[in-house]
Amino acid sequence: MRQFEGELPQNVYKALESRTDTSKTGFDGFESALSLLEMQPAEVGQFCHWAKGGSKVQNFVRFLPNISIQCNVQPVTRSILRFQVSLTPDFYWSPRWHGGSQGFWLWVEDSGNNRM
């Protein structure tokens, strides 16, 4: 959320960062930020110590790049698999925050057999 610095009060960043301790929750900062979308704006405002700004915080969370992935794997032979991957953006696009384009990398690997 620090990329939106100047748009939100400093206490919002501090409140969000103090609640994203990965050793206790197992979530990283990105997952914690996305969890704010499941709350009501008033709850987000209370969570961030900015009572009137809950909906504004949620609007900025919606700008965080997030991709939904659907994958279908079909065996062709014993050693060949066919992957059909569908990537769908699940965030609001803004040229102000994302620029002209947004790049992503997709890795496909078999960690169990160390071969693809």
N, CA, C and O atoms as CSV, one atom per row, in Angstrom:
chain,resi,resn,atom,element,x,y,z
A,1,MET,N,N,0.820,-1.199,0.000
A,1,MET,CA,C,0.000,0.000,0.000
A,1,MET,C,C,0.862,1.261,0.000
A,1,MET,O,O,0.355,2.358,-0.231
A,2,ARG,N,N,2.174,1.110,0.260
A,2,ARG,CA,C,3.039,2.290,0.306
A,2,ARG,C,C,3.159,2.978,-1.051
A,2,ARG,O,O,3.572,4.137,-1.102
A,3,GLN,N,N,2.816,2.315,-2.140
A,3,GLN,CA,C,2.881,2.980,-3.441
A,3,GLN,C,C,1.857,4.097,-3.561
A,3,GLN,O,O,1.953,4.938,-4.455
A,4,PHE,N,N,0.866,4.108,-2.656
A,4,PHE,CA,C,-0.145,5.160,-2.649
A,4,PHE,C,C,0.178,6.234,-1.617
A,4,PHE,O,O,-0.697,6.991,-1.197
A,5,GLU,N,N,1.437,6.290,-1.218
A,5,GLU,CA,C,1.852,7.266,-0.210
A,5,GLU,C,C,1.488,8.674,-0.671
A,5,GLU,O,O,1.679,9.032,-1.834
A,6,GLY,N,N,0.976,9.440,0.237
A,6,GLY,CA,C,0.506,10.778,-0.074
A,6,GLY,C,C,-0.999,10.821,-0.284
A,6,GLY,O,O,-1.606,11.888,-0.198
A,7,GLU,N,N,-1.604,9.678,-0.557
A,7,GLU,CA,C,-3.051,9.596,-0.759
A,7,GLU,C,C,-3.775,9.226,0.530
A,7,GLU,O,O,-4.949,9.549,0.710
A,8,LEU,N,N,-3.064,8.548,1.420
A,8,LEU,CA,C,-3.645,8.100,2.688
A,8,LEU,C,C,-2.809,8.642,3.829
A,8,LEU,O,O,-1.612,8.869,3.654
A,9,PRO,N,N,-3.405,8.858,4.998
A,9,PRO,CA,C,-2.628,9.340,6.140
A,9,PRO,C,C,-1.582,8.306,6.596
A,9,PRO,O,O,-1.766,7.102,6.414
A,10,GLN,N,N,-0.507,8.785,7.177
A,10,GLN,CA,C,0.581,7.905,7.626
A,10,GLN,C,C,0.115,6.864,8.639
A,10,GLN,O,O,0.628,5.745,8.658
A,11,ASN,N,N,-0.853,7.223,9.480
A,11,ASN,CA,C,-1.306,6.266,10.497
A,11,ASN,C,C,-1.961,5.035,9.866
A,11,ASN,O,O,-1.982,3.970,10.482
A,12,VAL,N,N,-2.496,5.165,8.650
A,12,VAL,CA,C,-3.101,4.021,7.955
A,12,VAL,C,C,-2.016,3.002,7.614
A,12,VAL,O,O,-2.192,1.806,7.842
A,13,TYR,N,N,-0.898,3.475,7.069
A,13,TYR,CA,C,0.199,2.566,6.720
A,13,TYR,C,C,0.755,1.870,7.955
A,13,TYR,O,O,1.023,0.669,7.945
A,14,LYS,N,N,0.919,2.643,9.011
A,14,LYS,CA,C,1.451,2.062,10.243
A,14,LYS,C,C,0.502,1.019,10.818
A,14,LYS,O,O,0.948,-0.027,11.290
A,15,ALA,N,N,-0.801,1.291,10.785
A,15,ALA,CA,C,-1.785,0.335,11.301
A,15,ALA,C,C,-1.796,-0.940,10.465
A,15,ALA,O,O,-1.864,-2.040,11.012
A,16,LEU,N,N,-1.730,-0.798,9.158
A,16,LEU,CA,C,-1.731,-1.971,8.282
A,16,LEU,C,C,-0.458,-2.800,8.457
A,16,LEU,O,O,-0.516,-4.028,8.507
A,17,GLU,N,N,0.673,-2.136,8.548
A,17,GLU,CA,C,1.938,-2.856,8.689
A,17,GLU,C,C,2.075,-3.536,10.039
A,17,GLU,O,O,2.707,-4.587,10.136
A,18,SER,N,N,1.498,-2.960,11.077
A,18,SER,CA,C,1.597,-3.577,12.398
A,18,SER,C,C,0.711,-4.808,12.516
A,18,SER,O,O,0.923,-5.636,13.401
A,19,ARG,N,N,-0.279,-4.942,11.639
A,19,ARG,CA,C,-1.207,-6.076,11.703
A,19,ARG,C,C,-0.853,-7.186,10.720
A,19,ARG,O,O,-1.580,-8.177,10.643
A,20,THR,N,N,0.229,-7.057,9.973
A,20,THR,CA,C,0.584,-8.058,8.971
A,20,THR,C,C,1.844,-8.818,9.373
A,20,THR,O,O,2.770,-8.948,8.572
A,21,ASP,N,N,1.885,-9.316,10.595
A,21,ASP,CA,C,3.012,-10.112,11.068
A,21,ASP,C,C,2.870,-11.522,10.512
A,21,ASP,O,O,2.021,-12.284,10.978
A,22,THR,N,N,3.690,-11.886,9.519
A,22,THR,CA,C,3.541,-13.173,8.842
A,22,THR,C,C,3.872,-14.355,9.740
A,22,THR,O,O,3.406,-15.463,9.474
A,23,SER,N,N,4.650,-14.164,10.782
A,23,SER,CA,C,4.994,-15.293,11.651
A,23,SER,C,C,3.781,-15.778,12.435
A,23,SER,O,O,3.716,-16.951,12.803
A,24,LYS,N,N,2.813,-14.889,12.699
A,24,LYS,CA,C,1.634,-15.272,13.472
A,24,LYS,C,C,0.463,-15.680,12.589
A,24,LYS,O,O,-0.249,-16.632,12.908
A,25,THR,N,N,0.259,-14.976,11.492
A,25,THR,CA,C,-0.925,-15.210,10.676
A,25,THR,C,C,-0.678,-16.119,9.490
A,25,THR,O,O,-1.609,-16.768,9.014
A,26,GLY,N,N,0.550,-16.186,9.001
A,26,GLY,CA,C,0.831,-16.945,7.799
A,26,GLY,C,C,0.479,-16.190,6.526
A,26,GLY,O,O,0.710,-16.702,5.430
A,27,PHE,N,N,-0.074,-14.988,6.640
A,27,PHE,CA,C,-0.420,-14.165,5.488
A,27,PHE,C,C,0.693,-13.170,5.243
A,27,PHE,O,O,1.375,-12.745,6.174
A,28,ASP,N,N,0.874,-12.801,3.984
A,28,ASP,CA,C,1.801,-11.717,3.696
A,28,ASP,C,C,1.018,-10.410,3.616
A,28,ASP,O,O,-0.203,-10.406,3.769
A,29,GLY,N,N,1.709,-9.315,3.380
A,29,GLY,CA,C,1.059,-8.011,3.347
A,29,GLY,C,C,0.012,-7.899,2.251
A,29,GLY,O,O,-1.013,-7.241,2.434
A,30,PHE,N,N,0.266,-8.543,1.100
A,30,PHE,CA,C,-0.686,-8.489,-0.010
A,30,PHE,C,C,-1.984,-9.195,0.361
A,30,PHE,O,O,-3.066,-8.660,0.120
A,31,GLU,N,N,-1.893,-10.381,0.940
A,31,GLU,CA,C,-3.096,-11.107,1.343
A,31,GLU,C,C,-3.853,-10.363,2.435
A,31,GLU,O,O,-5.084,-10.365,2.455
A,32,SER,N,N,-3.121,-9.730,3.338
A,32,SER,CA,C,-3.773,-8.949,4.386
A,32,SER,C,C,-4.516,-7.761,3.798
A,32,SER,O,O,-5.621,-7.434,4.230
A,33,ALA,N,N,-3.903,-7.116,2.806
A,33,ALA,CA,C,-4.567,-5.975,2.167
A,33,ALA,C,C,-5.830,-6.435,1.438
A,33,ALA,O,O,-6.860,-5.765,1.511
A,34,LEU,N,N,-5.764,-7.562,0.740
A,34,LEU,CA,C,-6.949,-8.061,0.035
A,34,LEU,C,C,-8.060,-8.460,0.996
A,34,LEU,O,O,-9.238,-8.385,0.647
A,35,SER,N,N,-7.698,-8.882,2.198
A,35,SER,CA,C,-8.722,-9.253,3.182
A,35,SER,C,C,-9.556,-8.041,3.600
A,35,SER,O,O,-10.665,-8.204,4.109
A,36,LEU,N,N,-9.039,-6.834,3.393
A,36,LEU,CA,C,-9.801,-5.618,3.719
A,36,LEU,C,C,-11.037,-5.486,2.831
A,36,LEU,O,O,-12.004,-4.828,3.216
A,37,LEU,N,N,-11.017,-6.097,1.658
A,37,LEU,CA,C,-12.172,-6.017,0.759
A,37,LEU,C,C,-13.342,-6.837,1.263
A,37,LEU,O,O,-14.475,-6.622,0.830
A,38,GLU,N,N,-13.095,-7.773,2.169
A,38,GLU,CA,C,-14.155,-8.607,2.729
A,38,GLU,C,C,-14.855,-7.932,3.903
A,38,GLU,O,O,-15.852,-8.448,4.408
A,39,MET,N,N,-14.348,-6.792,4.338
A,39,MET,CA,C,-14.916,-6.064,5.478
A,39,MET,C,C,-15.837,-4.952,4.986
A,39,MET,O,O,-15.809,-4.567,3.818
A,40,GLN,N,N,-16.640,-4.456,5.894
A,40,GLN,CA,C,-17.450,-3.264,5.632
A,40,GLN,C,C,-16.534,-2.037,5.741
A,40,GLN,O,O,-15.552,-2.073,6.482
A,41,PRO,N,N,-16.840,-0.951,5.014
A,41,PRO,CA,C,-15.994,0.243,5.091
A,41,PRO,C,C,-15.785,0.756,6.512
A,41,PRO,O,O,-14.690,1.214,6.840
A,42,ALA,N,N,-16.799,0.689,7.355
A,42,ALA,CA,C,-16.639,1.151,8.741
A,42,ALA,C,C,-15.634,0.287,9.500
A,42,ALA,O,O,-14.861,0.795,10.313
A,43,GLU,N,N,-15.646,-1.018,9.234
A,43,GLU,CA,C,-14.681,-1.919,9.883
A,43,GLU,C,C,-13.260,-1.627,9.411
A,43,GLU,O,O,-12.319,-1.654,10.204
A,44,VAL,N,N,-13.109,-1.350,8.123
A,44,VAL,CA,C,-11.792,-1.011,7.583
A,44,VAL,C,C,-11.291,0.280,8.209
A,44,VAL,O,O,-10.120,0.381,8.575
A,45,GLY,N,N,-12.172,1.268,8.335
A,45,GLY,CA,C,-11.793,2.528,8.975
A,45,GLY,C,C,-11.344,2.335,10.402
A,45,GLY,O,O,-10.379,2.963,10.838
A,46,GLN,N,N,-12.023,1.482,11.134
A,46,GLN,CA,C,-11.638,1.201,12.523
A,46,GLN,C,C,-10.317,0.438,12.549
A,46,GLN,O,O,-9.454,0.718,13.381
A,47,PHE,N,N,-10.160,-0.506,11.658
A,47,PHE,CA,C,-8.941,-1.313,11.559
A,47,PHE,C,C,-7.723,-0.440,11.256
A,47,PHE,O,O,-6.634,-0.678,11.779
A,48,CYS,N,N,-7.918,0.575,10.407
A,48,CYS,CA,C,-6.822,1.450,9.972
A,48,CYS,C,C,-6.668,2.703,10.822
A,48,CYS,O,O,-5.795,3.528,10.556
A,49,HIS,N,N,-7.498,2.851,11.829
A,49,HIS,CA,C,-7.474,4.041,12.692
A,49,HIS,C,C,-7.780,5.318,11.907
A,49,HIS,O,O,-7.195,6.371,12.162
A,50,TRP,N,N,-8.698,5.211,10.958
A,50,TRP,CA,C,-9.147,6.348,10.160
A,50,TRP,C,C,-10.628,6.127,9.885
A,50,TRP,O,O,-11.006,5.589,8.844
A,51,ALA,N,N,-11.455,6.545,10.826
A,51,ALA,CA,C,-12.882,6.209,10.832
A,51,ALA,C,C,-13.594,6.592,9.535
A,51,ALA,O,O,-14.425,5.828,9.044
A,52,LYS,N,N,-13.285,7.751,8.979
A,52,LYS,CA,C,-14.001,8.219,7.788
A,52,LYS,C,C,-13.416,7.665,6.490
A,52,LYS,O,O,-14.019,7.832,5.430
A,53,GLY,N,N,-12.252,7.009,6.549
A,53,GLY,CA,C,-11.552,6.643,5.322
A,53,GLY,C,C,-11.612,5.187,4.925
A,53,GLY,O,O,-10.843,4.759,4.064
A,54,GLY,N,N,-12.499,4.410,5.525
A,54,GLY,CA,C,-12.561,2.987,5.208
A,54,GLY,C,C,-12.814,2.700,3.735
A,54,GLY,O,O,-12.160,1.836,3.151
A,55,SER,N,N,-13.749,3.410,3.135
A,55,SER,CA,C,-14.058,3.162,1.723
A,55,SER,C,C,-12.916,3.629,0.817
A,55,SER,O,O,-12.671,3.024,-0.227
A,56,LYS,N,N,-12.218,4.693,1.205
A,56,LYS,CA,C,-11.086,5.167,0.408
A,56,LYS,C,C,-9.950,4.142,0.448
A,56,LYS,O,O,-9.314,3.878,-0.573
A,57,VAL,N,N,-9.696,3.568,1.617
A,57,VAL,CA,C,-8.667,2.528,1.730
A,57,VAL,C,C,-9.042,1.339,0.845
A,57,VAL,O,O,-8.192,0.806,0.131
A,58,GLN,N,N,-10.305,0.921,0.886
A,58,GLN,CA,C,-10.752,-0.191,0.056
A,58,GLN,C,C,-10.587,0.110,-1.431
A,58,GLN,O,O,-10.228,-0.777,-2.205
A,59,ASN,N,N,-10.843,1.343,-1.833
A,59,ASN,CA,C,-10.664,1.712,-3.237
A,59,ASN,C,C,-9.214,1.555,-3.666
A,59,ASN,O,O,-8.950,1.091,-4.775
A,60,PHE,N,N,-8.272,1.930,-2.815
A,60,PHE,CA,C,-6.866,1.783,-3.155
A,60,PHE,C,C,-6.434,0.319,-3.149
A,60,PHE,O,O,-5.569,-0.068,-3.935
A,61,VAL,N,N,-7.015,-0.494,-2.283
A,61,VAL,CA,C,-6.709,-1.936,-2.288
A,61,VAL,C,C,-7.131,-2.546,-3.617
A,61,VAL,O,O,-6.466,-3.449,-4.123
A,62,ARG,N,N,-8.221,-2.065,-4.180
A,62,ARG,CA,C,-8.695,-2.590,-5.463
A,62,ARG,C,C,-7.740,-2.299,-6.620
A,62,ARG,O,O,-7.840,-2.937,-7.668
A,63,PHE,N,N,-6.813,-1.345,-6.451
A,63,PHE,CA,C,-5.813,-1.044,-7.475
A,63,PHE,C,C,-4.621,-1.999,-7.423
A,63,PHE,O,O,-3.831,-2.030,-8.367
A,64,LEU,N,N,-4.469,-2.777,-6.353
A,64,LEU,CA,C,-3.328,-3.683,-6.240
A,64,LEU,C,C,-3.449,-4.790,-7.287
A,64,LEU,O,O,-4.472,-5.471,-7.348
A,65,PRO,N,N,-2.418,-4.975,-8.108
A,65,PRO,CA,C,-2.492,-6.002,-9.158
A,65,PRO,C,C,-2.723,-7.391,-8.578
A,65,PRO,O,O,-1.961,-7.860,-7.733
A,66,ASN,N,N,-3.767,-8.030,-9.035
A,66,ASN,CA,C,-4.153,-9.355,-8.580
A,66,ASN,C,C,-4.689,-10.108,-9.795
A,66,ASN,O,O,-5.477,-9.564,-10.569
A,67,ILE,N,N,-4.268,-11.340,-9.959
A,67,ILE,CA,C,-4.659,-12.134,-11.115
A,67,ILE,C,C,-5.358,-13.404,-10.642
A,67,ILE,O,O,-4.864,-14.089,-9.746
A,68,SER,N,N,-6.502,-13.719,-11.237
A,68,SER,CA,C,-7.178,-14.999,-10.998
A,68,SER,C,C,-6.679,-15.983,-12.050
A,68,SER,O,O,-6.622,-15.660,-13.237
A,69,ILE,N,N,-6.320,-17.180,-11.609
A,69,ILE,CA,C,-5.751,-18.184,-12.512
A,69,ILE,C,C,-6.639,-19.414,-12.540
A,69,ILE,O,O,-7.001,-19.956,-11.496
A,70,GLN,N,N,-6.981,-19.843,-13.722
A,70,GLN,CA,C,-7.683,-21.100,-13.945
A,70,GLN,C,C,-6.754,-21.966,-14.785
A,70,GLN,O,O,-6.225,-21.507,-15.797
A,71,CYS,N,N,-6.550,-23.219,-14.371
A,71,CYS,CA,C,-5.650,-24.098,-15.100
A,71,CYS,C,C,-6.306,-25.462,-15.276
A,71,CYS,O,O,-6.848,-26.038,-14.332
A,72,ASN,N,N,-6.245,-25.959,-16.492
A,72,ASN,CA,C,-6.747,-27.283,-16.810
A,72,ASN,C,C,-5.580,-28.081,-17.377
A,72,ASN,O,O,-4.959,-27.660,-18.353
A,73,VAL,N,N,-5.276,-29.232,-16.774
A,73,VAL,CA,C,-4.158,-30.063,-17.200
A,73,VAL,C,C,-4.720,-31.372,-17.739
A,73,VAL,O,O,-5.498,-32.053,-17.071
A,74,GLN,N,N,-4.313,-31.707,-18.952
A,74,GLN,CA,C,-4.756,-32.951,-19.573
A,74,GLN,C,C,-3.532,-33.738,-20.031
A,74,GLN,O,O,-2.650,-33.180,-20.683
A,75,PRO,N,N,-3.466,-35.032,-19.698
A,75,PRO,CA,C,-2.353,-35.845,-20.214
A,75,PRO,C,C,-2.564,-36.142,-21.702
A,75,PRO,O,O,-3.662,-36.502,-22.127
A,76,VAL,N,N,-1.497,-35.986,-22.479
A,76,VAL,CA,C,-1.524,-36.330,-23.893
A,76,VAL,C,C,-0.896,-37.708,-24.071
A,76,VAL,O,O,-1.467,-38.584,-24.720
A,77,THR,N,N,0.287,-37.888,-23.485
A,77,THR,CA,C,0.948,-39.185,-23.407
A,77,THR,C,C,1.481,-39.332,-21.987
A,77,THR,O,O,1.196,-38.498,-21.127
A,78,ARG,N,N,2.257,-40.393,-21.735
A,78,ARG,CA,C,2.818,-40.580,-20.395
A,78,ARG,C,C,3.781,-39.470,-20.003
A,78,ARG,O,O,3.950,-39.181,-18.819
A,79,SER,N,N,4.400,-38.860,-20.976
A,79,SER,CA,C,5.410,-37.851,-20.667
A,79,SER,C,C,5.046,-36.451,-21.156
A,79,SER,O,O,5.842,-35.525,-21.008
A,80,ILE,N,N,3.866,-36.282,-21.732
A,80,ILE,CA,C,3.459,-34.961,-22.248
A,80,ILE,C,C,2.122,-34.567,-21.630
A,80,ILE,O,O,1.168,-35.345,-21.610
A,81,LEU,N,N,2.084,-33.337,-21.128
A,81,LEU,CA,C,0.852,-32.771,-20.566
A,81,LEU,C,C,0.445,-31.549,-21.374
A,81,LEU,O,O,1.295,-30.822,-21.889
A,82,ARG,N,N,-0.843,-31.331,-21.481
A,82,ARG,CA,C,-1.371,-30.127,-22.124
A,82,ARG,C,C,-1.944,-29.226,-21.041
A,82,ARG,O,O,-2.788,-29.640,-20.247
A,83,PHE,N,N,-1.473,-27.994,-21.025
A,83,PHE,CA,C,-1.948,-27.007,-20.057
A,83,PHE,C,C,-2.808,-25.990,-20.774
A,83,PHE,O,O,-2.426,-25.471,-21.823
A,84,GLN,N,N,-3.958,-25.710,-20.215
A,84,GLN,CA,C,-4.788,-24.615,-20.689
A,84,GLN,C,C,-4.908,-23.649,-19.514
A,84,GLN,O,O,-5.578,-23.940,-18.523
A,85,VAL,N,N,-4.259,-22.513,-19.636
A,85,VAL,CA,C,-4.191,-21.543,-18.543
A,85,VAL,C,C,-4.965,-20.296,-18.935
A,85,VAL,O,O,-4.789,-19.754,-20.026
A,86,SER,N,N,-5.824,-19.852,-18.030
A,86,SER,CA,C,-6.599,-18.631,-18.239
A,86,SER,C,C,-6.268,-17.656,-17.109
A,86,SER,O,O,-6.471,-17.959,-15.934
A,87,LEU,N,N,-5.763,-16.501,-17.476
A,87,LEU,CA,C,-5.420,-15.456,-16.513
A,87,LEU,C,C,-6.423,-14.317,-16.666
A,87,LEU,O,O,-6.628,-13.794,-17.762
A,88,THR,N,N,-7.043,-13.941,-15.549
A,88,THR,CA,C,-8.044,-12.880,-15.568
A,88,THR,C,C,-7.664,-11.807,-14.552
A,88,THR,O,O,-7.473,-12.114,-13.375
A,89,PRO,N,N,-7.550,-10.550,-14.990
A,89,PRO,CA,C,-7.238,-9.491,-14.018
A,89,PRO,C,C,-8.381,-9.326,-13.025
A,89,PRO,O,O,-9.555,-9.309,-13.396
A,90,ASP,N,N,-8.013,-9.207,-11.771
A,90,ASP,CA,C,-8.999,-9.057,-10.696
A,90,ASP,C,C,-8.679,-7.794,-9.896
A,90,ASP,O,O,-8.630,-7.811,-8.666
A,91,PHE,N,N,-8.463,-6.697,-10.631
A,91,PHE,CA,C,-8.170,-5.417,-9.984
A,91,PHE,C,C,-8.619,-4.290,-10.889
A,91,PHE,O,O,-8.866,-4.495,-12.078
A,92,TYR,N,N,-8.725,-3.102,-10.325
A,92,TYR,CA,C,-9.102,-1.926,-11.101
A,92,TYR,C,C,-7.856,-1.345,-11.761
A,92,TYR,O,O,-6.827,-1.164,-11.109
A,93,TRP,N,N,-7.952,-1.057,-13.042
A,93,TRP,CA,C,-6.828,-0.494,-13.784
A,93,TRP,C,C,-6.863,1.023,-13.705
A,93,TRP,O,O,-7.914,1.645,-13.858
A,94,SER,N,N,-5.698,1.607,-13.465
A,94,SER,CA,C,-5.576,3.056,-13.470
A,94,SER,C,C,-4.234,3.436,-14.087
A,94,SER,O,O,-3.191,3.045,-13.563
A,95,PRO,N,N,-4.233,4.187,-15.185
A,95,PRO,CA,C,-2.955,4.597,-15.773
A,95,PRO,C,C,-2.087,5.383,-14.789
A,95,PRO,O,O,-0.860,5.374,-14.894
A,96,ARG,N,N,-2.714,6.047,-13.855
A,96,ARG,CA,C,-1.951,6.812,-12.870
A,96,ARG,C,C,-1.085,5.893,-12.016
A,96,ARG,O,O,0.061,6.233,-11.721
A,97,TRP,N,N,-1.607,4.738,-11.614
A,97,TRP,CA,C,-0.881,3.837,-10.720
A,97,TRP,C,C,-0.179,2.705,-11.459
A,97,TRP,O,O,0.806,2.169,-10.952
A,98,HIS,N,N,-0.652,2.331,-12.630
A,98,HIS,CA,C,-0.083,1.186,-13.325
A,98,HIS,C,C,0.730,1.563,-14.560
A,98,HIS,O,O,1.447,0.727,-15.109
A,99,GLY,N,N,0.623,2.808,-14.999
A,99,GLY,CA,C,1.331,3.212,-16.202
A,99,GLY,C,C,0.598,2.725,-17.442
A,99,GLY,O,O,-0.614,2.512,-17.411
A,100,GLY,N,N,1.333,2.550,-18.531
A,100,GLY,CA,C,0.724,2.141,-19.785
A,100,GLY,C,C,0.476,0.648,-19.887
A,100,GLY,O,O,-0.398,0.209,-20.634
A,101,SER,N,N,1.248,-0.140,-19.133
A,101,SER,CA,C,1.068,-1.590,-19.179
A,101,SER,C,C,1.549,-2.193,-17.865
A,101,SER,O,O,2.236,-1.540,-17.079
A,102,GLN,N,N,1.179,-3.435,-17.647
A,102,GLN,CA,C,1.558,-4.142,-16.420
A,102,GLN,C,C,2.076,-5.506,-16.846
A,102,GLN,O,O,1.361,-6.262,-17.504
A,103,GLY,N,N,3.313,-5.829,-16.478
A,103,GLY,CA,C,3.903,-7.105,-16.849
A,103,GLY,C,C,3.752,-8.138,-15.740
A,103,GLY,O,O,3.777,-7.807,-14.555
A,104,PHE,N,N,3.597,-9.389,-16.144
A,104,PHE,CA,C,3.509,-10.505,-15.208
A,104,PHE,C,C,4.335,-11.655,-15.761
A,104,PHE,O,O,4.498,-11.777,-16.975
A,105,TRP,N,N,4.856,-12.498,-14.878
A,105,TRP,CA,C,5.567,-13.706,-15.259
A,105,TRP,C,C,4.738,-14.910,-14.844
A,105,TRP,O,O,4.105,-14.901,-13.788
A,106,LEU,N,N,4.742,-15.939,-15.669
A,106,LEU,CA,C,4.058,-17.185,-15.359
A,106,LEU,C,C,5.079,-18.310,-15.402
A,106,LEU,O,O,5.686,-18.561,-16.444
A,107,TRP,N,N,5.275,-18.994,-14.266
A,107,TRP,CA,C,6.179,-20.140,-14.192
A,107,TRP,C,C,5.360,-21.407,-14.131
A,107,TRP,O,O,4.377,-21.487,-13.394
A,108,VAL,N,N,5.761,-22.395,-14.902
A,108,VAL,CA,C,5.155,-23.721,-14.837
A,108,VAL,C,C,6.286,-24.678,-14.496
A,108,VAL,O,O,7.272,-24.778,-15.226
A,109,GLU,N,N,6.134,-25.382,-13.377
A,109,GLU,CA,C,7.207,-26.269,-12.949
A,109,GLU,C,C,6.647,-27.491,-12.259
A,109,GLU,O,O,5.511,-27.483,-11.786
A,110,ASP,N,N,7.431,-28.523,-12.203
A,110,ASP,CA,C,7.096,-29.752,-11.508
A,110,ASP,C,C,8.119,-29.908,-10.397
A,110,ASP,O,O,9.199,-30.460,-10.606
A,111,SER,N,N,7.775,-29.421,-9.224
A,111,SER,CA,C,8.747,-29.420,-8.125
A,111,SER,C,C,9.008,-30.821,-7.585
A,111,SER,O,O,10.035,-31.056,-6.949
A,112,GLY,N,N,8.090,-31.755,-7.833
A,112,GLY,CA,C,8.272,-33.125,-7.336
A,112,GLY,C,C,9.264,-33.929,-8.139
A,112,GLY,O,O,10.001,-34.736,-7.571
A,113,ASN,N,N,9.307,-33.732,-9.462
A,113,ASN,CA,C,10.167,-34.535,-10.327
A,113,ASN,C,C,11.318,-33.755,-10.939
A,113,ASN,O,O,12.174,-34.344,-11.600
A,114,ASN,N,N,11.359,-32.453,-10.737
A,114,ASN,CA,C,12.406,-31.580,-11.267
A,114,ASN,C,C,12.565,-31.692,-12.780
A,114,ASN,O,O,13.678,-31.617,-13.300
A,115,ARG,N,N,11.468,-31.869,-13.471
A,115,ARG,CA,C,11.507,-31.886,-14.936
A,115,ARG,C,C,10.160,-31.398,-15.463
A,115,ARG,O,O,9.124,-31.508,-14.807
A,116,MET,N,N,10.222,-30.863,-16.655
A,116,MET,CA,C,8.995,-30.420,-17.336
A,116,MET,C,C,9.077,-30.804,-18.780
A,116,MET,O,O,8.153,-30.530,-19.545
